[in-house]
Amino acid sequence: MSTLARAAPRPGRVMGLGAFLVLGAVAMLAAVAGAVMLGEISVTAEEVSQTLANRLFGFDMAVDPIREGIIWHYRLSRAAVAVCAGASLAICGVVLQALLRNPLAEPYLLGISAGASTGAVTVIVLMLGAGALTVSAGAFAGAALAFGFVAILAFGSGGGTDRIILAGIAGSQLFNAATSFIITSSATAEQTRGIMFWLLGSLGGVRWPDVGLLLPVMLLGLAFCLYRARALDAFAFGEDAAASLGVDVTRVRFELFALTALLTASVVSIVGAVGFVGLVIPHATRFLVGPSHGRLILASAVAGGVFLVAADVLSRLVLPGQVLPIGVITALFGAPAFALILWRSRRSG
């Protein structure tokens, strides 16, 4: 029996999916409200409601143009990107933990994040184009290259889950080294400072067009993973068990790995590398709603969105007058959780 199956909560401790989604919706509204209202310049609930009425329903309520711009163009778009990014990373974590049967698996395990970072940094430093779309294209190209490298290395050496993990580690080191080389050899001091901040995760420059990129990819990933939920349930007991239940192991595994690459690349291209979301959130939601992937995927998407919005709020409030990289906040919460998961998996092993 897999570590994930042994660690699953007993039925008496499982919350109903409907109750979880209701609580998640309330938490999401509270987190987004905090993200919109809190910051260096505080805005009132009345100003937020008036701005939404003007923008969404065509009203002409009197709102200060500067505050309306802060609410709509800066904070609300930032919160929307955080929701999409957090949900995408959490979905990736659920998928990888099931496919690899490894409770420590997360989206950056396969080197996809490192490859996406290399592609984006190459575009930024070498100025191959302008605008977020070009950086996104570079990130997707880098993620695809990293995914191809890891797939060839893993399946060429046997294709077991341990080989995939080792290939992912090798890919991460290779592409991280390539990123460092590009920055060191070609970036100016100003570019280096901006890139290093971005690599730690930043929502500072996101706008509504970024939501237009992330939202469809996230919804596609969510829908496809829900479609493959029964196959993921089977994978939790091993590839042989999945095959005996009629799952096309090779095809499903390739599809889900490719989907993980797409989701991770889309997030990295917009907000940089944000760690621990895909590691911590699936475990927290698995404890609450149980191991069934039909429930776990949807619950993790909601929880991941709430978590990243809350982390973004903290990143703006911890140090007055400064904004911390969001990856720093997720690491401060994720590292202790990682240690706890590692300890529990050791004791149950």
TITI-426183 format. One record per residue (C-alpha): residue number from 0; z, y, x. Coordinates in Angstrom, 3 decimals. Example, Ala and Ser with C-alpha at 12.3 -4.5 7.8 and 13.67 -1.06 7.14 Angstrom:
<sites>
SITE   mifi          Z          Y          X
SITE      0      7.800     -4.500     12.300
SITE      1      7.140     -1.060     13.670
</sites>
This chain:
<sites>
SITE   mifi          Z          Y          X
SITE      0      0.000      0.000      0.000
SITE      1     -0.887      3.455      1.329
SITE      2      1.616      6.103      2.397
SITE      3      0.434      8.288     -0.444
SITE      4      1.078      5.554     -2.983
SITE      5      4.548      4.834     -1.570
SITE      6      5.398      8.532     -1.633
SITE      7      4.260      9.030     -5.241
SITE      8      6.970     10.115     -7.671
SITE      9      8.370      7.716    -10.243
SITE     10      7.040      8.175    -13.783
SITE     11     10.294      9.691    -14.995
SITE     12      9.898     12.590    -12.580
SITE     13      6.322     13.426    -13.506
SITE     14      5.623     16.635    -15.436
SITE     15      2.974     16.617    -18.125
SITE     16     -0.309     18.172    -17.037
SITE     17     -0.336     20.506    -20.033
SITE     18      3.149     21.806    -19.235
SITE     19      2.187     22.271    -15.589
SITE     20     -0.960     24.203    -16.488
SITE     21      0.978     26.473    -18.842
SITE     22      3.550     27.210    -16.135
SITE     23      0.725     27.609    -13.628
SITE     24     -1.056     30.110    -15.859
SITE     25      2.135     32.139    -16.226
SITE     26      2.720     32.025    -12.472
SITE     27     -0.909     33.023    -11.866
SITE     28     -0.636     36.040    -14.151
SITE     29      2.616     37.081    -12.480
SITE     30      1.167     36.663     -8.992
SITE     31     -2.022     38.583     -9.803
SITE     32      0.004     41.338    -11.510
SITE     33      2.132     41.626     -8.387
SITE     34     -0.954     41.645     -6.169
SITE     35     -2.485     44.495     -8.197
SITE     36      0.625     46.624     -8.684
SITE     37      2.453     46.253     -5.360
SITE     38      1.454     47.762     -2.034
SITE     39      1.581     50.926     -0.007
SITE     40      0.517     52.804     -3.144
SITE     41      2.280     51.467     -6.230
SITE     42      0.486     51.540     -9.557
SITE     43      1.904     51.111    -13.048
SITE     44      1.155     48.444    -15.622
SITE     45     -0.290     51.154    -17.854
SITE     46     -2.768     52.202    -15.144
SITE     47     -3.773     48.584    -14.639
SITE     48     -4.343     47.995    -18.364
SITE     49     -6.326     51.223    -18.700
SITE     50     -8.491     50.334    -15.702
SITE     51     -9.215     46.880    -17.125
SITE     52    -10.054     48.398    -20.506
SITE     53    -12.479     50.834    -18.864
SITE     54    -14.136     48.281    -16.617
SITE     55    -14.288     45.266    -18.903
SITE     56    -14.665     46.762    -22.371
SITE     57    -16.322     50.127    -21.736
SITE     58    -13.426     52.352    -22.783
SITE     59    -13.079     55.847    -21.368
SITE     60     -9.345     56.128    -20.775
SITE     61     -8.078     58.800    -18.415
SITE     62     -7.190     57.138    -15.106
SITE     63     -7.049     58.789    -11.706
SITE     64    -10.329     57.769     -9.984
SITE     65     -8.584     56.944     -6.715
SITE     66     -6.042     54.687     -8.401
SITE     67     -8.748     53.072    -10.511
SITE     68    -10.703     52.335     -7.340
SITE     69     -7.629     50.818     -5.686
SITE     70     -6.935     48.610     -8.692
SITE     71    -10.468     47.431     -9.400
SITE     72    -12.378     47.483     -6.118
SITE     73     -9.582     46.639     -3.711
SITE     74     -6.616     44.807     -5.198
SITE     75     -8.081     42.913     -8.155
SITE     76    -11.090     41.678     -6.170
SITE     77     -8.734     40.696     -3.354
SITE     78     -6.569     38.693     -5.770
SITE     79     -9.645     36.978     -7.235
SITE     80    -10.818     35.932     -3.771
SITE     81     -7.327     34.631     -2.975
SITE     82     -7.322     32.515     -6.143
SITE     83    -10.727     30.998     -5.326
SITE     84     -9.885     30.408     -1.661
SITE     85     -6.493     28.852     -2.394
SITE     86     -7.937     26.568     -5.068
SITE     87    -10.800     25.487     -2.778
SITE     88     -8.508     24.644      0.143
SITE     89     -6.094     22.731     -2.103
SITE     90     -8.965     20.684     -3.578
SITE     91    -10.137     19.860     -0.057
SITE     92     -6.645     18.686      0.882
SITE     93     -6.446     16.356     -2.128
SITE     94     -9.836     14.834     -1.319
SITE     95     -9.185     14.321      2.391
SITE     96     -5.733     12.822      1.884
SITE     97     -7.239     10.272     -0.498
SITE     98    -10.344      9.460      1.548
SITE     99     -8.482      9.156      4.864
SITE    100     -5.276      7.741      3.347
SITE    101     -3.422     10.138      5.596
SITE    102     -0.672     12.379      4.154
SITE    103     -1.243     14.904      6.950
SITE    104     -4.961     15.348      6.286
SITE    105     -6.134     18.865      5.417
SITE    106     -9.419     20.815      5.397
SITE    107     -9.340     21.725      9.086
SITE    108     -8.809     18.142     10.232
SITE    109    -12.532     17.416     10.483
SITE    110    -13.419     20.419     12.642
SITE    111    -15.322     22.057      9.791
SITE    112    -13.202     25.209      9.927
SITE    113    -13.715     25.471     13.671
SITE    114    -17.481     25.109     13.256
SITE    115    -17.581     27.713     10.487
SITE    116    -15.585     30.113     12.652
SITE    117    -18.000     29.588     15.552
SITE    118    -21.008     30.317     13.345
SITE    119    -19.460     33.455     11.848
SITE    120    -18.277     34.769     15.217
SITE    121    -21.730     34.179     16.708
SITE    122    -23.287     36.364     14.013
SITE    123    -20.634     39.085     14.375
SITE    124    -20.663     39.274     18.171
SITE    125    -24.397     38.881     18.735
SITE    126    -25.170     41.137     15.739
SITE    127    -27.779     38.805     14.307
SITE    128    -27.669     40.632     10.996
SITE    129    -25.587     42.892      8.829
SITE    130    -23.428     42.337      5.791
SITE    131    -21.180     39.580      4.456
SITE    132    -24.116     37.395      3.427
SITE    133    -25.275     37.049      7.021
SITE    134    -21.786     36.183      8.250
SITE    135    -21.519     33.636      5.427
SITE    136    -24.836     32.107      6.430
SITE    137    -23.596     31.812     10.011
SITE    138    -20.384     30.164      8.822
SITE    139    -22.296     27.671      6.677
SITE    140    -24.597     26.827      9.590
SITE    141    -21.623     26.317     11.897
SITE    142    -19.823     24.163      9.326
SITE    143    -22.925     22.024      8.813
SITE    144    -23.311     21.588     12.568
SITE    145    -19.650     20.615     12.941
SITE    146    -19.864     18.211     10.005
SITE    147    -22.967     16.595     11.497
SITE    148    -21.327     16.294     14.916
SITE    149    -18.176     14.705     13.491
SITE    150    -20.151     12.349     11.226
SITE    151    -22.391     11.127     14.056
SITE    152    -19.456     10.669     16.424
SITE    153    -17.242      8.950     13.843
SITE    154    -19.770      6.565     12.316
SITE    155    -21.415      5.903     15.679
SITE    156    -18.065      4.673     16.997
SITE    157    -17.212      2.417     14.062
SITE    158    -16.633      4.639     11.048
SITE    159    -12.999      3.820     10.306
SITE    160    -10.606      6.488      9.101
SITE    161     -8.901      6.631     12.483
SITE    162    -12.294      7.264     14.117
SITE    163    -13.031     10.079     11.645
SITE    164     -9.710     11.751     12.467
SITE    165    -10.269     11.447     16.229
SITE    166    -13.831     12.755     15.851
SITE    167    -12.489     15.702     13.842
SITE    168     -9.999     16.536     16.585
SITE    169    -12.763     16.383     19.178
SITE    170    -15.004     18.584     17.035
SITE    171    -12.225     21.123     16.522
SITE    172    -11.593     21.405     20.247
SITE    173    -15.293     21.715     21.024
SITE    174    -16.020     24.453     18.487
SITE    175    -12.787     26.329     19.181
SITE    176    -13.784     26.386     22.832
SITE    177    -17.252     27.636     21.886
SITE    178    -15.708     30.414     19.798
SITE    179    -13.446     31.461     22.666
SITE    180    -16.386     31.451     25.075
SITE    181    -18.502     33.658     22.812
SITE    182    -15.654     36.146     22.326
SITE    183    -14.754     36.245     26.016
SITE    184    -18.298     36.553     27.325
SITE    185    -19.953     38.791     24.735
SITE    186    -17.490     40.639     22.486
SITE    187    -16.307     44.185     23.064
SITE    188    -12.596     44.967     23.022
SITE    189    -12.881     46.360     19.509
SITE    190    -14.792     43.306     18.280
SITE    191    -12.249     41.006     19.914
SITE    192     -9.334     42.639     18.091
SITE    193    -11.121     42.454     14.741
SITE    194    -12.239     38.853     15.242
SITE    195     -8.814     37.625     16.330
SITE    196     -7.245     39.204     13.223
SITE    197     -9.956     37.682     11.020
SITE    198     -9.543     34.214     12.591
SITE    199     -5.892     34.244     11.491
SITE    200     -7.009     34.862      7.911
SITE    201     -7.649     38.242      6.341
SITE    202     -8.379     39.450      2.823
SITE    203     -8.660     43.074      3.889
SITE    204    -12.400     43.520      3.550
SITE    205    -13.181     41.352      0.520
SITE    206    -14.891     42.794     -2.544
SITE    207    -16.437     41.539     -5.800
SITE    208    -19.628     40.152     -4.158
SITE    209    -17.354     37.765     -2.228
SITE    210    -15.957     36.534     -5.543
SITE    211    -19.553     35.913     -6.595
SITE    212    -19.950     33.607     -3.594
SITE    213    -16.611     31.780     -3.729
SITE    214    -16.182     31.286     -7.484
SITE    215    -19.336     29.199     -8.161
SITE    216    -18.684     27.027     -5.096
SITE    217    -15.063     26.466     -6.130
SITE    218    -16.020     25.594     -9.714
SITE    219    -18.728     23.222     -8.476
SITE    220    -16.254     21.523     -6.166
SITE    221    -13.622     21.258     -8.887
SITE    222    -16.080     19.778    -11.404
SITE    223    -17.492     17.238     -8.950
SITE    224    -14.049     16.135     -7.741
SITE    225    -12.903     15.646    -11.340
SITE    226    -16.061     13.577    -11.879
SITE    227    -15.084     11.439     -8.868
SITE    228    -11.377     11.290     -9.751
SITE    229    -11.403      7.545    -10.532
SITE    230    -13.118      6.815     -7.225
SITE    231    -10.447      8.838     -5.401
SITE    232     -7.757      6.818     -7.203
SITE    233     -9.415      3.680     -5.853
SITE    234     -9.667      5.087     -2.303
SITE    235     -5.882      5.575     -2.257
SITE    236     -5.554      1.774     -2.001
SITE    237     -8.171      1.378      0.744
SITE    238    -11.912      1.131      1.074
SITE    239    -11.979     -2.631      0.402
SITE    240    -10.078     -2.154     -2.848
SITE    241    -12.396      0.699     -3.822
SITE    242    -15.470     -1.442     -3.129
SITE    243    -14.035     -4.328     -5.171
SITE    244    -13.655     -1.912     -8.105
SITE    245    -17.346     -1.040     -7.979
SITE    246    -17.174      2.190     -5.952
SITE    247    -20.128      2.864     -3.648
SITE    248    -17.838      3.616     -0.719
SITE    249    -20.410      4.985      1.717
SITE    250    -22.129      7.232     -0.807
SITE    251    -18.956      8.616     -2.402
SITE    252    -17.302      9.205      0.950
SITE    253    -20.354     11.098      2.262
SITE    254    -20.623     13.186     -0.919
SITE    255    -16.972     14.174     -0.835
SITE    256    -16.947     14.910      2.889
SITE    257    -20.022     17.109      2.427
SITE    258    -18.343     18.869     -0.507
SITE    259    -15.265     19.455      1.637
SITE    260    -17.497     21.000      4.295
SITE    261    -19.109     23.298      1.717
SITE    262    -15.781     24.459      0.253
SITE    263    -14.181     25.020      3.651
SITE    264    -17.186     26.908      4.998
SITE    265    -17.291     29.192      1.975
SITE    266    -13.609     30.067      2.440
SITE    267    -13.821     30.572      6.206
SITE    268    -16.914     32.753      5.879
SITE    269    -14.992     35.186      3.652
SITE    270    -11.332     35.092      4.662
SITE    271    -11.262     33.326      8.035
SITE    272     -9.117     30.331      8.917
SITE    273     -6.125     29.961      6.568
SITE    274     -4.107     26.883      7.410
SITE    275     -1.566     24.687      5.617
SITE    276     -2.743     25.382      2.039
SITE    277     -4.667     22.113      1.900
SITE    278     -1.742     20.264      3.457
SITE    279      1.243     21.545      1.488
SITE    280     -0.122     22.159     -2.016
SITE    281     -1.390     18.600     -2.746
SITE    282      2.006     17.150     -1.790
SITE    283      3.914     19.635     -3.941
SITE    284      1.713     19.033     -6.979
SITE    285      1.667     15.262     -6.429
SITE    286      5.453     15.319     -6.634
SITE    287      5.268     17.218     -9.940
SITE    288      2.313     15.657    -11.802
SITE    289      1.930     12.268    -10.119
SITE    290     -0.764     10.670     -7.932
SITE    291     -3.522     10.284    -10.552
SITE    292     -6.419     12.398     -9.254
SITE    293     -7.595     13.373    -12.711
SITE    294     -4.367     15.367    -12.991
SITE    295     -3.744     16.111     -9.327
SITE    296     -7.051     17.867     -8.603
SITE    297     -6.740     20.363    -11.441
SITE    298     -3.033     20.982    -10.821
SITE    299     -3.602     21.502     -7.084
SITE    300     -6.388     24.007     -7.737
SITE    301     -4.065     26.093     -9.910
SITE    302     -1.135     25.821     -7.492
SITE    303     -3.324     26.645     -4.496
SITE    304     -4.576     29.815     -6.159
SITE    305     -1.045     30.935     -7.042
SITE    306      0.223     30.168     -3.540
SITE    307     -2.449     32.165     -1.726
SITE    308     -2.124     35.185     -4.035
SITE    309      1.653     35.170     -3.473
SITE    310      1.104     34.855      0.283
SITE    311     -1.237     37.834      0.188
SITE    312      1.373     39.933     -1.617
SITE    313      3.954     39.026      1.034
SITE    314      1.503     39.832      3.834
SITE    315      1.355     43.420      2.533
SITE    316      5.092     43.852      1.947
SITE    317      6.833     42.191      4.915
SITE    318      6.142     45.015      7.376
SITE    319      6.011     48.540      5.877
SITE    320      2.731     50.253      6.705
SITE    321      1.172     47.081      8.127
SITE    322     -0.705     44.088      6.756
SITE    323     -0.082     40.717      8.370
SITE    324     -2.871     38.132      8.597
SITE    325     -2.480     35.883      5.591
SITE    326     -2.635     32.830      7.854
SITE    327      0.653     33.936      9.399
SITE    328      2.358     33.871      5.998
SITE    329      0.944     30.463      5.039
SITE    330      2.004     29.080      8.423
SITE    331      5.566     30.389      8.018
SITE    332      5.846     28.394      4.790
SITE    333      3.539     25.551      5.769
SITE    334      4.966     24.615      9.170
SITE    335      8.413     23.614      7.835
SITE    336      6.714     21.729      4.995
SITE    337      4.485     19.994      7.566
SITE    338      7.576     18.916      9.515
SITE    339      9.187     17.563      6.330
SITE    340      6.046     15.625      5.364
SITE    341      5.778     14.210      8.891
SITE    342      9.407     13.116      8.807
SITE    343      9.077     11.499      5.375
SITE    344      5.884      9.671      6.355
SITE    345      7.657      8.353      9.466
SITE    346     10.570      7.041      7.400
SITE    347      8.292      5.424      4.818
SITE    348      5.971      3.939      7.439
</sites>
